[in-house]
């Protein structure tokens, strides 16, 4: 997921995406603990997506506009 795609989302969509990503991370961690995880790098990519969503949400809170 790219930052450009995230910036096009509304605030409601951002919150929904954040909840989806957090639940996905939980499931991936659970799979890791039980030894069923096929791609461990997926955890890192989900963490980065969560960070991107949170960063853009915070930018909107502070009314910071970054054009890419």
C-alpha atoms as a printed R data frame, in Angstrom:
   type eleno elety resid chain resno       x       y      z
1  ATOM     1    CA   UNK     A     1   0.000   0.000  0.000
2  ATOM     2    CA   UNK     A     2   1.383   3.367 -1.025
3  ATOM     3    CA   UNK     A     3   1.044   6.632  0.868
4  ATOM     4    CA   UNK     A     4  -0.610   8.187 -2.175
5  ATOM     5    CA   UNK     A     5  -3.408   5.597 -1.994
6  ATOM     6    CA   UNK     A     6  -3.863   6.171  1.725
7  ATOM     7    CA   UNK     A     7  -4.095   9.950  1.308
8  ATOM     8    CA   UNK     A     8  -7.020   9.471 -1.088
9  ATOM     9    CA   UNK     A     9  -9.059   7.748  1.639
10 ATOM    10    CA   UNK     A    10 -11.522   9.556  3.873
11 ATOM    11    CA   UNK     A    11 -11.105   9.669  7.639
12 ATOM    12    CA   UNK     A    12 -13.678   6.909  8.124
13 ATOM    13    CA   UNK     A    13 -11.917   4.715  5.585
14 ATOM    14    CA   UNK     A    14  -8.598   5.362  7.331
15 ATOM    15    CA   UNK     A    15  -9.990   4.238 10.668
16 ATOM    16    CA   UNK     A    16 -11.528   1.146  9.107
17 ATOM    17    CA   UNK     A    17  -8.267   0.316  7.334
18 ATOM    18    CA   UNK     A    18  -6.347   0.746 10.584
19 ATOM    19    CA   UNK     A    19  -8.663  -1.686 12.369
20 ATOM    20    CA   UNK     A    20  -8.324  -4.189  9.513
21 ATOM    21    CA   UNK     A    21  -4.543  -3.949  9.565
22 ATOM    22    CA   UNK     A    22  -4.395  -4.370 13.341
23 ATOM    23    CA   UNK     A    23  -6.575  -7.473 13.210
24 ATOM    24    CA   UNK     A    24  -4.460  -8.844 10.363
25 ATOM    25    CA   UNK     A    25  -1.304  -8.258 12.415
26 ATOM    26    CA   UNK     A    26  -2.888 -10.065 15.358
27 ATOM    27    CA   UNK     A    27  -3.740 -13.034 13.134
28 ATOM    28    CA   UNK     A    28  -0.240 -13.104 11.656
29 ATOM    29    CA   UNK     A    29   1.319 -13.092 15.123
30 ATOM    30    CA   UNK     A    30  -0.998 -15.909 16.151
31 ATOM    31    CA   UNK     A    31   0.011 -17.915 13.076
32 ATOM    32    CA   UNK     A    32   3.674 -17.256 13.866
33 ATOM    33    CA   UNK     A    33   3.261 -18.557 17.404
34 ATOM    34    CA   UNK     A    34   1.560 -21.727 16.191
35 ATOM    35    CA   UNK     A    35   4.082 -22.279 13.389
36 ATOM    36    CA   UNK     A    36   1.576 -21.858 10.552
37 ATOM    37    CA   UNK     A    37   2.946 -18.631  9.075
38 ATOM    38    CA   UNK     A    38   4.108 -19.060  5.475
39 ATOM    39    CA   UNK     A    39   5.612 -15.613  4.868
40 ATOM    40    CA   UNK     A    40   7.141 -13.975  7.969
41 ATOM    41    CA   UNK     A    41   7.968 -10.808  6.001
42 ATOM    42    CA   UNK     A    42   4.239 -10.114  5.810
43 ATOM    43    CA   UNK     A    43   4.355  -9.043  9.472
44 ATOM    44    CA   UNK     A    44   6.852  -6.288  8.641
45 ATOM    45    CA   UNK     A    45   4.810  -5.033  5.696
46 ATOM    46    CA   UNK     A    46   1.625  -4.899  7.789
47 ATOM    47    CA   UNK     A    47   3.465  -2.983 10.525
48 ATOM    48    CA   UNK     A    48   4.685  -0.471  7.942
49 ATOM    49    CA   UNK     A    49   1.174  -0.067  6.539
50 ATOM    50    CA   UNK     A    50  -0.125   0.605 10.056
51 ATOM    51    CA   UNK     A    51   2.578   3.236 10.521
52 ATOM    52    CA   UNK     A    52   1.682   4.877  7.200
53 ATOM    53    CA   UNK     A    53  -2.001   5.050  8.087
54 ATOM    54    CA   UNK     A    54  -1.263   6.476 11.542
55 ATOM    55    CA   UNK     A    55   1.149   9.046 10.095
56 ATOM    56    CA   UNK     A    56  -1.351  10.312  7.561
57 ATOM    57    CA   UNK     A    57  -4.116  10.412 10.183
58 ATOM    58    CA   UNK     A    58  -1.848  12.466 12.444
59 ATOM    59    CA   UNK     A    59  -0.965  14.814  9.578
60 ATOM    60    CA   UNK     A    60  -4.667  15.445  9.078
61 ATOM    61    CA   UNK     A    61  -5.133  16.123 12.802
62 ATOM    62    CA   UNK     A    62  -2.378  18.717 12.712
63 ATOM    63    CA   UNK     A    63  -3.497  20.081  9.331
64 ATOM    64    CA   UNK     A    64  -0.135  19.332  7.777
65 ATOM    65    CA   UNK     A    65  -0.351  18.830  4.069
66 ATOM    66    CA   UNK     A    66   2.445  16.962  2.298
67 ATOM    67    CA   UNK     A    67   2.253  16.795 -1.437
68 ATOM    68    CA   UNK     A    68   4.078  13.952 -3.145
